[in-house]
Amino acid sequence: MTAIAASPLELDGRWRLHPQVALRPEPFGALLYHFGTRKLSFLKNPAVVSLVQSLPDHADVDDALRASGIDSAAMGPYRRALATLVASNMLVRDEETKL
């Protein structure tokens, strides 16, 4: 599976962790480890950890953000964080799951 570059404005559709990515909760947030690329990412914000974990349950990123209690004015940094995870192939589009 190839990485899809996504700007914060191109995060439409459903997303999920790459099948080769493991999320390990930590006191500071979480570690993401990609077994295919051997990349390690640190999620230092518990709200981002919850958001990443909830992505498959929502039709798109904005739905997940709203469900997490993040209002429209505060979505920018979260969308940028998710776009960074997409660019590093930690998150991929979830084409299989339908609500």
Biopython code that builds the backbone (N, CA, C, O; Angstrom):
import numpy as np
from Bio.PDB.StructureBuilder import StructureBuilder

atoms = [
    (1, "MET", "N", (0.846, -1.170, 0.000)),
    (1, "MET", "CA", (0.000, 0.000, 0.000)),
    (1, "MET", "C", (0.894, 1.236, 0.000)),
    (1, "MET", "O", (1.851, 1.294, 0.772)),
    (2, "THR", "N", (0.611, 2.206, -0.830)),
    (2, "THR", "CA", (1.429, 3.411, -0.898)),
    (2, "THR", "C", (0.816, 4.510, -0.050)),
    (2, "THR", "O", (-0.394, 4.539, 0.177)),
    (3, "ALA", "N", (1.655, 5.402, 0.408)),
    (3, "ALA", "CA", (1.187, 6.526, 1.215)),
    (3, "ALA", "C", (0.448, 7.512, 0.332)),
    (3, "ALA", "O", (0.805, 7.723, -0.827)),
    (4, "ILE", "N", (-0.573, 8.103, 0.890)),
    (4, "ILE", "CA", (-1.338, 9.128, 0.192)),
    (4, "ILE", "C", (-1.033, 10.445, 0.873)),
    (4, "ILE", "O", (-1.329, 10.618, 2.056)),
    (5, "ALA", "N", (-0.449, 11.369, 0.146)),
    (5, "ALA", "CA", (-0.196, 12.688, 0.719)),
    (5, "ALA", "C", (-1.530, 13.384, 0.914)),
    (5, "ALA", "O", (-2.372, 13.382, 0.016)),
    (6, "ALA", "N", (-1.725, 13.968, 2.062)),
    (6, "ALA", "CA", (-2.987, 14.641, 2.345)),
    (6, "ALA", "C", (-2.691, 15.956, 3.037)),
    (6, "ALA", "O", (-2.000, 15.997, 4.055)),
    (7, "SER", "N", (-3.216, 17.014, 2.481)),
    (7, "SER", "CA", (-3.124, 18.288, 3.181)),
    (7, "SER", "C", (-4.234, 18.290, 4.223)),
    (7, "SER", "O", (-5.144, 17.465, 4.154)),
    (8, "PRO", "N", (-4.173, 19.205, 5.189)),
    (8, "PRO", "CA", (-5.241, 19.249, 6.179)),
    (8, "PRO", "C", (-6.625, 19.428, 5.558)),
    (8, "PRO", "O", (-7.628, 19.097, 6.189)),
    (9, "LEU", "N", (-6.692, 19.944, 4.339)),
    (9, "LEU", "CA", (-7.984, 20.155, 3.695)),
    (9, "LEU", "C", (-8.439, 18.951, 2.879)),
    (9, "LEU", "O", (-9.566, 18.940, 2.384)),
    (10, "GLU", "N", (-7.584, 17.933, 2.726)),
    (10, "GLU", "CA", (-7.915, 16.780, 1.896)),
    (10, "GLU", "C", (-8.143, 15.519, 2.712)),
    (10, "GLU", "O", (-7.863, 14.419, 2.236)),
    (11, "LEU", "N", (-8.639, 15.656, 3.915)),
    (11, "LEU", "CA", (-8.844, 14.502, 4.780)),
    (11, "LEU", "C", (-10.294, 14.028, 4.745)),
    (11, "LEU", "O", (-10.853, 13.648, 5.774)),
    (12, "ASP", "N", (-10.898, 14.050, 3.565)),
    (12, "ASP", "CA", (-12.264, 13.567, 3.449)),
    (12, "ASP", "C", (-12.267, 12.044, 3.500)),
    (12, "ASP", "O", (-11.231, 11.408, 3.302)),
    (13, "GLY", "N", (-13.409, 11.476, 3.760)),
    (13, "GLY", "CA", (-13.531, 10.029, 3.813)),
    (13, "GLY", "C", (-13.074, 9.457, 5.142)),
    (13, "GLY", "O", (-12.629, 10.172, 6.040)),
    (14, "ARG", "N", (-13.198, 8.154, 5.233)),
    (14, "ARG", "CA", (-12.878, 7.424, 6.463)),
    (14, "ARG", "C", (-11.393, 7.058, 6.489)),
    (14, "ARG", "O", (-10.816, 6.714, 5.458)),
    (15, "TRP", "N", (-10.775, 7.135, 7.678)),
    (15, "TRP", "CA", (-9.360, 6.832, 7.866)),
    (15, "TRP", "C", (-9.194, 5.833, 8.995)),
    (15, "TRP", "O", (-10.080, 5.686, 9.837)),
    (16, "ARG", "N", (-8.065, 5.151, 9.015)),
    (16, "ARG", "CA", (-7.743, 4.193, 10.078)),
    (16, "ARG", "C", (-6.229, 4.035, 10.146)),
    (16, "ARG", "O", (-5.505, 4.487, 9.259)),
    (17, "LEU", "N", (-5.770, 3.397, 11.196)),
    (17, "LEU", "CA", (-4.348, 3.071, 11.274)),
    (17, "LEU", "C", (-3.998, 2.090, 10.164)),
    (17, "LEU", "O", (-4.798, 1.219, 9.823)),
    (18, "HIS", "N", (-2.820, 2.231, 9.610)),
    (18, "HIS", "CA", (-2.321, 1.272, 8.622)),
    (18, "HIS", "C", (-2.330, -0.108, 9.284)),
    (18, "HIS", "O", (-2.054, -0.208, 10.480)),
    (19, "PRO", "N", (-2.639, -1.176, 8.537)),
    (19, "PRO", "CA", (-2.675, -2.515, 9.139)),
    (19, "PRO", "C", (-1.360, -2.942, 9.798)),
    (19, "PRO", "O", (-1.363, -3.814, 10.667)),
    (20, "GLN", "N", (-0.249, -2.343, 9.397)),
    (20, "GLN", "CA", (1.044, -2.698, 9.982)),
    (20, "GLN", "C", (1.474, -1.748, 11.095)),
    (20, "GLN", "O", (2.630, -1.763, 11.517)),
    (21, "VAL", "N", (0.540, -0.918, 11.571)),
    (21, "VAL", "CA", (0.859, 0.039, 12.636)),
    (21, "VAL", "C", (0.242, -0.428, 13.951)),
    (21, "VAL", "O", (-0.927, -0.807, 14.012)),
    (22, "ALA", "N", (1.052, -0.390, 14.990)),
    (22, "ALA", "CA", (0.580, -0.693, 16.342)),
    (22, "ALA", "C", (0.592, 0.591, 17.159)),
    (22, "ALA", "O", (1.528, 1.386, 17.077)),
    (23, "LEU", "N", (-0.455, 0.780, 17.944)),
    (23, "LEU", "CA", (-0.554, 1.922, 18.846)),
    (23, "LEU", "C", (-0.355, 1.402, 20.265)),
    (23, "LEU", "O", (-1.061, 0.495, 20.705)),
    (24, "ARG", "N", (0.602, 1.975, 20.971)),
    (24, "ARG", "CA", (0.855, 1.580, 22.354)),
    (24, "ARG", "C", (0.623, 2.784, 23.259)),
    (24, "ARG", "O", (1.364, 3.765, 23.187)),
    (25, "PRO", "N", (-0.402, 2.719, 24.115)),
    (25, "PRO", "CA", (-0.651, 3.823, 25.045)),
    (25, "PRO", "C", (0.541, 4.036, 25.978)),
    (25, "PRO", "O", (1.181, 3.083, 26.423)),
    (26, "GLU", "N", (0.818, 5.295, 26.260)),
    (26, "GLU", "CA", (1.900, 5.696, 27.157)),
    (26, "GLU", "C", (1.379, 6.816, 28.056)),
    (26, "GLU", "O", (0.375, 7.443, 27.720)),
    (27, "PRO", "N", (2.032, 7.085, 29.184)),
    (27, "PRO", "CA", (1.578, 8.164, 30.068)),
    (27, "PRO", "C", (1.491, 9.522, 29.368)),
    (27, "PRO", "O", (0.639, 10.340, 29.715)),
    (28, "PHE", "N", (2.359, 9.770, 28.389)),
    (28, "PHE", "CA", (2.366, 11.057, 27.684)),
    (28, "PHE", "C", (1.391, 11.095, 26.518)),
    (28, "PHE", "O", (1.141, 12.172, 25.977)),
    (29, "GLY", "N", (0.835, 9.975, 26.116)),
    (29, "GLY", "CA", (-0.046, 9.875, 24.950)),
    (29, "GLY", "C", (0.031, 8.481, 24.374)),
    (29, "GLY", "O", (-0.618, 7.563, 24.876)),
    (30, "ALA", "N", (0.833, 8.305, 23.304)),
    (30, "ALA", "CA", (0.979, 6.975, 22.700)),
    (30, "ALA", "C", (2.170, 6.943, 21.757)),
    (30, "ALA", "O", (2.653, 7.975, 21.290)),
    (31, "LEU", "N", (2.624, 5.731, 21.494)),
    (31, "LEU", "CA", (3.622, 5.469, 20.462)),
    (31, "LEU", "C", (2.924, 4.775, 19.307)),
    (31, "LEU", "O", (2.083, 3.901, 19.513)),
    (32, "LEU", "N", (3.275, 5.165, 18.098)),
    (32, "LEU", "CA", (2.838, 4.450, 16.901)),
    (32, "LEU", "C", (4.084, 3.833, 16.283)),
    (32, "LEU", "O", (5.084, 4.518, 16.069)),
    (33, "TYR", "N", (4.020, 2.543, 15.998)),
    (33, "TYR", "CA", (5.148, 1.883, 15.346)),
    (33, "TYR", "C", (4.651, 1.208, 14.080)),
    (33, "TYR", "O", (3.707, 0.419, 14.114)),
    (34, "HIS", "N", (5.298, 1.525, 12.958)),
    (34, "HIS", "CA", (4.956, 0.928, 11.664)),
    (34, "HIS", "C", (5.936, -0.215, 11.411)),
    (34, "HIS", "O", (7.128, 0.015, 11.206)),
    (35, "PHE", "N", (5.433, -1.441, 11.428)),
    (35, "PHE", "CA", (6.288, -2.613, 11.261)),
    (35, "PHE", "C", (6.827, -2.743, 9.842)),
    (35, "PHE", "O", (7.848, -3.399, 9.636)),
    (36, "GLY", "N", (6.171, -2.135, 8.866)),
    (36, "GLY", "CA", (6.650, -2.194, 7.489)),
    (36, "GLY", "C", (7.788, -1.228, 7.213)),
    (36, "GLY", "O", (8.767, -1.585, 6.557)),
    (37, "THR", "N", (7.661, -0.013, 7.708)),
    (37, "THR", "CA", (8.679, 1.012, 7.445)),
    (37, "THR", "C", (9.646, 1.189, 8.612)),
    (37, "THR", "O", (10.680, 1.842, 8.476)),
    (38, "ARG", "N", (9.303, 0.604, 9.758)),
    (38, "ARG", "CA", (10.080, 0.712, 10.993)),
    (38, "ARG", "C", (10.115, 2.143, 11.531)),
    (38, "ARG", "O", (11.025, 2.512, 12.273)),
    (39, "LYS", "N", (9.121, 2.940, 11.153)),
    (39, "LYS", "CA", (9.021, 4.309, 11.671)),
    (39, "LYS", "C", (8.315, 4.296, 13.020)),
    (39, "LYS", "O", (7.437, 3.473, 13.280)),
    (40, "LEU", "N", (8.721, 5.221, 13.857)),
    (40, "LEU", "CA", (8.131, 5.406, 15.168)),
    (40, "LEU", "C", (7.619, 6.838, 15.256)),
    (40, "LEU", "O", (8.331, 7.781, 14.913)),
    (41, "SER", "N", (6.389, 6.994, 15.713)),
    (41, "SER", "CA", (5.816, 8.327, 15.918)),
    (41, "SER", "C", (5.328, 8.436, 17.353)),
    (41, "SER", "O", (4.823, 7.474, 17.931)),
    (42, "PHE", "N", (5.487, 9.616, 17.908)),
    (42, "PHE", "CA", (5.029, 9.894, 19.259)),
    (42, "PHE", "C", (3.788, 10.767, 19.175)),
    (42, "PHE", "O", (3.808, 11.818, 18.535)),
    (43, "LEU", "N", (2.718, 10.341, 19.811)),
    (43, "LEU", "CA", (1.523, 11.173, 19.938)),
    (43, "LEU", "C", (1.548, 11.714, 21.360)),
    (43, "LEU", "O", (1.290, 10.985, 22.319)),
    (44, "LYS", "N", (1.859, 12.998, 21.486)),
    (44, "LYS", "CA", (2.076, 13.595, 22.803)),
    (44, "LYS", "C", (0.837, 14.292, 23.348)),
    (44, "LYS", "O", (0.910, 14.993, 24.357)),
    (45, "ASN", "N", (-0.280, 14.106, 22.695)),
    (45, "ASN", "CA", (-1.519, 14.739, 23.108)),
    (45, "ASN", "C", (-2.582, 13.648, 23.238)),
    (45, "ASN", "O", (-2.940, 13.023, 22.240)),
    (46, "PRO", "N", (-3.093, 13.407, 24.446)),
    (46, "PRO", "CA", (-4.107, 12.359, 24.618)),
    (46, "PRO", "C", (-5.348, 12.563, 23.741)),
    (46, "PRO", "O", (-5.996, 11.593, 23.348)),
    (47, "ALA", "N", (-5.675, 13.817, 23.436)),
    (47, "ALA", "CA", (-6.824, 14.070, 22.560)),
    (47, "ALA", "C", (-6.553, 13.547, 21.152)),
    (47, "ALA", "O", (-7.466, 13.042, 20.498)),
    (48, "VAL", "N", (-5.315, 13.659, 20.678)),
    (48, "VAL", "CA", (-4.957, 13.131, 19.356)),
    (48, "VAL", "C", (-5.005, 11.604, 19.376)),
    (48, "VAL", "O", (-5.431, 10.984, 18.401)),
    (49, "VAL", "N", (-4.574, 11.000, 20.474)),
    (49, "VAL", "CA", (-4.633, 9.541, 20.600)),
    (49, "VAL", "C", (-6.081, 9.073, 20.487)),
    (49, "VAL", "O", (-6.385, 8.160, 19.719)),
    (50, "SER", "N", (-6.967, 9.695, 21.249)),
    (50, "SER", "CA", (-8.391, 9.333, 21.193)),
    (50, "SER", "C", (-8.962, 9.548, 19.805)),
    (50, "SER", "O", (-9.745, 8.735, 19.313)),
    (51, "LEU", "N", (-8.570, 10.643, 19.178)),
    (51, "LEU", "CA", (-9.041, 10.945, 17.831)),
    (51, "LEU", "C", (-8.597, 9.869, 16.847)),
    (51, "LEU", "O", (-9.410, 9.376, 16.066)),
    (52, "VAL", "N", (-7.329, 9.502, 16.876)),
    (52, "VAL", "CA", (-6.804, 8.471, 15.972)),
    (52, "VAL", "C", (-7.539, 7.151, 16.194)),
    (52, "VAL", "O", (-7.890, 6.465, 15.234)),
    (53, "GLN", "N", (-7.770, 6.799, 17.445)),
    (53, "GLN", "CA", (-8.459, 5.547, 17.741)),
    (53, "GLN", "C", (-9.909, 5.564, 17.277)),
    (53, "GLN", "O", (-10.466, 4.512, 16.962)),
    (54, "SER", "N", (-10.526, 6.738, 17.229)),
    (54, "SER", "CA", (-11.939, 6.832, 16.858)),
    (54, "SER", "C", (-12.176, 6.985, 15.360)),
    (54, "SER", "O", (-13.316, 6.868, 14.911)),
    (55, "LEU", "N", (-11.140, 7.240, 14.580)),
    (55, "LEU", "CA", (-11.325, 7.508, 13.147)),
    (55, "LEU", "C", (-12.153, 6.455, 12.411)),
    (55, "LEU", "O", (-13.026, 6.834, 11.630)),
    (56, "PRO", "N", (-11.926, 5.151, 12.615)),
    (56, "PRO", "CA", (-12.711, 4.163, 11.860)),
    (56, "PRO", "C", (-14.208, 4.189, 12.176)),
    (56, "PRO", "O", (-15.014, 3.660, 11.411)),
    (57, "ASP", "N", (-14.577, 4.801, 13.298)),
    (57, "ASP", "CA", (-15.981, 4.844, 13.707)),
    (57, "ASP", "C", (-16.752, 6.002, 13.096)),
    (57, "ASP", "O", (-17.948, 6.148, 13.350)),
    (58, "HIS", "N", (-16.089, 6.828, 12.295)),
    (58, "HIS", "CA", (-16.720, 8.031, 11.758)),
    (58, "HIS", "C", (-16.574, 8.106, 10.249)),
    (58, "HIS", "O", (-15.611, 7.596, 9.675)),
    (59, "ALA", "N", (-17.541, 8.748, 9.620)),
    (59, "ALA", "CA", (-17.566, 8.845, 8.154)),
    (59, "ALA", "C", (-16.415, 9.671, 7.609)),
    (59, "ALA", "O", (-15.962, 9.435, 6.489)),
    (60, "ASP", "N", (-15.933, 10.641, 8.387)),
    (60, "ASP", "CA", (-14.801, 11.459, 7.949)),
    (60, "ASP", "C", (-14.124, 12.099, 9.158)),
    (60, "ASP", "O", (-14.592, 11.979, 10.290)),
    (61, "VAL", "N", (-13.034, 12.768, 8.898)),
    (61, "VAL", "CA", (-12.240, 13.375, 9.966)),
    (61, "VAL", "C", (-13.047, 14.418, 10.734)),
    (61, "VAL", "O", (-12.983, 14.463, 11.963)),
    (62, "ASP", "N", (-13.801, 15.252, 10.031)),
    (62, "ASP", "CA", (-14.568, 16.286, 10.727)),
    (62, "ASP", "C", (-15.595, 15.678, 11.676)),
    (62, "ASP", "O", (-15.803, 16.201, 12.770)),
    (63, "ASP", "N", (-16.242, 14.580, 11.274)),
    (63, "ASP", "CA", (-17.170, 13.896, 12.179)),
    (63, "ASP", "C", (-16.441, 13.404, 13.425)),
    (63, "ASP", "O", (-16.946, 13.543, 14.539)),
    (64, "ALA", "N", (-15.259, 12.832, 13.240)),
    (64, "ALA", "CA", (-14.473, 12.343, 14.376)),
    (64, "ALA", "C", (-14.062, 13.502, 15.289)),
    (64, "ALA", "O", (-14.100, 13.374, 16.513)),
    (65, "LEU", "N", (-13.674, 14.622, 14.696)),
    (65, "LEU", "CA", (-13.296, 15.795, 15.489)),
    (65, "LEU", "C", (-14.474, 16.310, 16.310)),
    (65, "LEU", "O", (-14.336, 16.586, 17.501)),
    (66, "ARG", "N", (-15.629, 16.435, 15.667)),
    (66, "ARG", "CA", (-16.819, 16.911, 16.386)),
    (66, "ARG", "C", (-17.199, 15.945, 17.507)),
    (66, "ARG", "O", (-17.543, 16.377, 18.607)),
    (67, "ALA", "N", (-17.140, 14.642, 17.232)),
    (67, "ALA", "CA", (-17.471, 13.639, 18.251)),
    (67, "ALA", "C", (-16.494, 13.691, 19.420)),
    (67, "ALA", "O", (-16.841, 13.313, 20.539)),
    (68, "SER", "N", (-15.286, 14.155, 19.167)),
    (68, "SER", "CA", (-14.272, 14.297, 20.221)),
    (68, "SER", "C", (-14.432, 15.597, 20.993)),
    (68, "SER", "O", (-13.668, 15.868, 21.920)),
    (69, "GLY", "N", (-15.426, 16.409, 20.616)),
    (69, "GLY", "CA", (-15.674, 17.660, 21.311)),
    (69, "GLY", "C", (-14.821, 18.820, 20.841)),
    (69, "GLY", "O", (-14.693, 19.824, 21.542)),
    (70, "ILE", "N", (-14.236, 18.690, 19.656)),
    (70, "ILE", "CA", (-13.384, 19.748, 19.112)),
    (70, "ILE", "C", (-14.222, 20.592, 18.163)),
    (70, "ILE", "O", (-14.755, 20.082, 17.178)),
    (71, "ASP", "N", (-14.341, 21.888, 18.460)),
    (71, "ASP", "CA", (-15.178, 22.735, 17.606)),
    (71, "ASP", "C", (-14.425, 23.174, 16.355)),
    (71, "ASP", "O", (-13.205, 23.039, 16.270)),
    (72, "SER", "N", (-15.157, 23.691, 15.406)),
    (72, "SER", "CA", (-14.602, 24.044, 14.091)),
    (72, "SER", "C", (-13.403, 24.977, 14.184)),
    (72, "SER", "O", (-12.442, 24.830, 13.429)),
    (73, "ALA", "N", (-13.452, 25.929, 15.097)),
    (73, "ALA", "CA", (-12.365, 26.909, 15.217)),
    (73, "ALA", "C", (-11.058, 26.270, 15.690)),
    (73, "ALA", "O", (-9.984, 26.819, 15.442)),
    (74, "ALA", "N", (-11.130, 25.135, 16.359)),
    (74, "ALA", "CA", (-9.935, 24.489, 16.914)),
    (74, "ALA", "C", (-9.468, 23.286, 16.103)),
    (74, "ALA", "O", (-8.527, 22.607, 16.514)),
    (75, "MET", "N", (-10.098, 23.002, 14.966)),
    (75, "MET", "CA", (-9.784, 21.790, 14.201)),
    (75, "MET", "C", (-8.451, 21.835, 13.458)),
    (75, "MET", "O", (-7.868, 20.783, 13.197)),
    (76, "GLY", "N", (-7.956, 23.014, 13.111)),
    (76, "GLY", "CA", (-6.757, 23.144, 12.284)),
    (76, "GLY", "C", (-5.555, 22.339, 12.758)),
    (76, "GLY", "O", (-5.012, 21.555, 11.981)),
    (77, "PRO", "N", (-5.118, 22.503, 14.006)),
    (77, "PRO", "CA", (-3.945, 21.745, 14.467)),
    (77, "PRO", "C", (-4.166, 20.229, 14.446)),
    (77, "PRO", "O", (-3.240, 19.468, 14.166)),
    (78, "TYR", "N", (-5.373, 19.803, 14.738)),
    (78, "TYR", "CA", (-5.673, 18.368, 14.718)),
    (78, "TYR", "C", (-5.636, 17.830, 13.292)),
    (78, "TYR", "O", (-5.123, 16.738, 13.046)),
    (79, "ARG", "N", (-6.186, 18.605, 12.353)),
    (79, "ARG", "CA", (-6.166, 18.181, 10.948)),
    (79, "ARG", "C", (-4.722, 18.122, 10.434)),
    (79, "ARG", "O", (-4.376, 17.223, 9.669)),
    (80, "ARG", "N", (-3.885, 19.071, 10.848)),
    (80, "ARG", "CA", (-2.472, 19.042, 10.438)),
    (80, "ARG", "C", (-1.758, 17.828, 11.029)),
    (80, "ARG", "O", (-0.947, 17.195, 10.354)),
    (81, "ALA", "N", (-2.055, 17.504, 12.276)),
    (81, "ALA", "CA", (-1.441, 16.325, 12.904)),
    (81, "ALA", "C", (-1.839, 15.054, 12.158)),
    (81, "ALA", "O", (-1.001, 14.185, 11.917)),
    (82, "LEU", "N", (-3.109, 14.947, 11.796)),
    (82, "LEU", "CA", (-3.565, 13.766, 11.055)),
    (82, "LEU", "C", (-2.941, 13.715, 9.668)),
    (82, "LEU", "O", (-2.568, 12.641, 9.195)),
    (83, "ALA", "N", (-2.823, 14.866, 9.011)),
    (83, "ALA", "CA", (-2.196, 14.904, 7.683)),
    (83, "ALA", "C", (-0.741, 14.446, 7.766)),
    (83, "ALA", "O", (-0.250, 13.781, 6.854)),
    (84, "THR", "N", (-0.052, 14.794, 8.846)),
    (84, "THR", "CA", (1.325, 14.337, 9.042)),
    (84, "THR", "C", (1.367, 12.819, 9.197)),
    (84, "THR", "O", (2.266, 12.167, 8.666)),
    (85, "LEU", "N", (0.408, 12.257, 9.917)),
    (85, "LEU", "CA", (0.347, 10.800, 10.075)),
    (85, "LEU", "C", (0.024, 10.108, 8.753)),
    (85, "LEU", "O", (0.506, 9.004, 8.497)),
    (86, "VAL", "N", (-0.782, 10.745, 7.919)),
    (86, "VAL", "CA", (-1.063, 10.194, 6.587)),
    (86, "VAL", "C", (0.210, 10.224, 5.747)),
    (86, "VAL", "O", (0.541, 9.241, 5.084)),
    (87, "ALA", "N", (0.922, 11.345, 5.774)),
    (87, "ALA", "CA", (2.143, 11.483, 4.973)),
    (87, "ALA", "C", (3.208, 10.465, 5.379)),
    (87, "ALA", "O", (4.015, 10.049, 4.548)),
    (88, "SER", "N", (3.215, 10.062, 6.650)),
    (88, "SER", "CA", (4.190, 9.071, 7.112)),
    (88, "SER", "C", (3.645, 7.645, 7.028)),
    (88, "SER", "O", (4.272, 6.708, 7.523)),
    (89, "ASN", "N", (2.491, 7.486, 6.407)),
    (89, "ASN", "CA", (1.873, 6.179, 6.161)),
    (89, "ASN", "C", (1.416, 5.485, 7.444)),
    (89, "ASN", "O", (1.260, 4.264, 7.464)),
    (90, "MET", "N", (1.203, 6.248, 8.504)),
    (90, "MET", "CA", (0.657, 5.681, 9.740)),
    (90, "MET", "C", (-0.861, 5.532, 9.627)),
    (90, "MET", "O", (-1.443, 4.593, 10.169)),
    (91, "LEU", "N", (-1.493, 6.469, 8.917)),
    (91, "LEU", "CA", (-2.932, 6.410, 8.664)),
    (91, "LEU", "C", (-3.163, 6.173, 7.184)),
    (91, "LEU", "O", (-2.435, 6.689, 6.337)),
    (92, "VAL", "N", (-4.188, 5.385, 6.883)),
    (92, "VAL", "CA", (-4.572, 5.122, 5.495)),
    (92, "VAL", "C", (-6.084, 5.258, 5.374)),
    (92, "VAL", "O", (-6.815, 5.172, 6.361)),
    (93, "ARG", "N", (-6.531, 5.471, 4.150)),
    (93, "ARG", "CA", (-7.974, 5.514, 3.910)),
    (93, "ARG", "C", (-8.568, 4.149, 4.227)),
    (93, "ARG", "O", (-7.975, 3.113, 3.929)),
    (94, "ASP", "N", (-9.735, 4.167, 4.829)),
    (94, "ASP", "CA", (-10.433, 2.927, 5.153)),
    (94, "ASP", "C", (-11.500, 2.705, 4.094)),
    (94, "ASP", "O", (-12.633, 3.167, 4.228)),
    (95, "GLU", "N", (-11.127, 2.000, 3.054)),
    (95, "GLU", "CA", (-12.034, 1.761, 1.930)),
    (95, "GLU", "C", (-12.981, 0.604, 2.206)),
    (95, "GLU", "O", (-13.998, 0.467, 1.526)),
    (96, "GLU", "N", (-12.665, -0.231, 3.191)),
    (96, "GLU", "CA", (-13.435, -1.447, 3.419)),
    (96, "GLU", "C", (-14.610, -1.258, 4.358)),
    (96, "GLU", "O", (-15.649, -1.892, 4.174)),
    (97, "THR", "N", (-14.471, -0.402, 5.361)),
    (97, "THR", "CA", (-15.501, -0.247, 6.376)),
    (97, "THR", "C", (-16.579, 0.708, 5.897)),
    (97, "THR", "O", (-16.287, 1.800, 5.409)),
    (98, "LYS", "N", (-17.798, 0.296, 6.038)),
    (98, "LYS", "CA", (-18.943, 1.146, 5.702)),
    (98, "LYS", "C", (-19.801, 1.302, 6.948)),
    (98, "LYS", "O", (-19.994, 0.350, 7.705)),
    (99, "LEU", "N", (-20.314, 2.511, 7.154)),
    (99, "LEU", "CA", (-21.224, 2.730, 8.286)),
    (99, "LEU", "C", (-22.607, 2.254, 7.936)),
    (99, "LEU", "O", (-23.519, 2.352, 8.757)),
]
sb = StructureBuilder()
sb.init_structure("model")
sb.init_model(0)
sb.init_chain("A")
sb.init_seg("    ")
for serial, (resi, resn, name, xyz) in enumerate(atoms, 1):
    if name == "N":
        sb.init_residue(resn, " ", resi, " ")
    sb.init_atom(name, np.array(xyz, "f"), 0.0, 1.0, " ", f" {name:<3s}", serial, name[0])
structure = sb.get_structure()
